[in-house]
Amino acid sequence: MPQDAELTHRMRLALEAHAGISEKRMMGGTCFFLNGNMLSGARRDKDGVRRFMFRVGKDREAAALAKPEARPVIHGTRKLGGFILVVDEDCPDAKLRNWLSLCLAHAAALPPKS
């Protein structure tokens, strides 16, 4: 799955005011971390669809999936609990920041990783 520079840039801009953010190329895209805990990702799939991935946590997953733009993350045949996919066109900047606030709250509650 190819990297998507525009989506990655949007994610960087949305997270730039937060301390402790890092990024790493993985899972076919670029993933973002808070103090070593995964927050989110940005990628373009083989079919050309551009998606954001958000780690909202298992306790927020049901509420997140109730939103019309949200889909579960399926890796192979397995659903990844606590992870949500949102297509780029369904995620304008205001929604991106809202999704990231859920991710930041989840990651901030976890112990830092080195």
N, C-alpha and C positions, 0 to 999 in steps of 0.2 A: 504494500500500500504506500503510495507516494506521500511525501511530506507536503504540507500546504502552507506556504510562506505567509499568505494573507491571514488565514485563520490563526496561525501561531502569533503573528503580529497583533491581532485583535486581543488575543488572550494576554499577551505581554502588557499591552496598554491597560487592560482592565485590572491587572494585578500589580502594576508598577508602584503603587502607593503602599504596598504591604511589605513589611520587613520579613526576612526569612524565606523568601521565594527563590526556588531554583528550578531548573528545567533539564530534561534529559530526553534524547531521542530514543523512543522505544514504542512497542506495540503498534508499529506502522505509522507513527506520528511523533508529536512532541508532547511529553507529559510534564506537568508542572507540579511542584511540591512545596509544602509549607513545613519547614523544619524537618525535612526528610520524609514527610508523609504525603502520599499522592493526593492531589486536589482535583486535577482535571487534565484533559488532553485535547488536542486538535489534530485532525487527519482528513485525508481525502481517500476514500475507498477505491478499489479497482474499478468499480462501476462509475466513478467520477463524483459520487455524492460526497459533499463536504459536511463533516459532523464534528460537534463538540462532545466530549465525554466528561461527565461530572461525577465525582465521588461524593455523594450526599450522605452516605452511611446507611446501614440497614434499618436504623430506627426512623429515618426520614424517607425511605424508599417508597412506601405505599403512597404517601402524600405527593411525592414527586411524580410518580407514575400516573396519578390522577390528572395531571396537567396534560392537555391535548397534544402538546408538542413532544412530550417525553416518551422514550422507548427504553426497554431494558437492554443492557449490554449482553449479547450472546457471543460467547467465545467458543467456537466449534459447536458443540451441542450443549454446552453448559452455560447457564445464566449466572452472571457475576452479581452477587448480592450487593446492594448499596451503590451500584453504578448505573448511570442514566446516559442515554444518547439523545442529542437534539440536533436536528439538521440545521445547518448554517442559516438558511433562509427563514427559519422559524425562531431565530435567536438574534434579534437586533441588540444593540449595545445595552439598553436598559435591562432586557431579559438576561443577557450575558452576566451583567453585574449581579442580578438577583440570584441566578444559579450559583455564581461564585460565592455569594454570601453564605449559602447553605454549605458549600464545600469548605469554606474557611472555618465555619463554626464546627463542622465535624472534625477537621484536621487539628484545629486548635485544642480540642479536648483530648487528643492523643499524646502520648509521651513523645518528645523529639527523638528522631533517629539520627545517627551519625553517618 
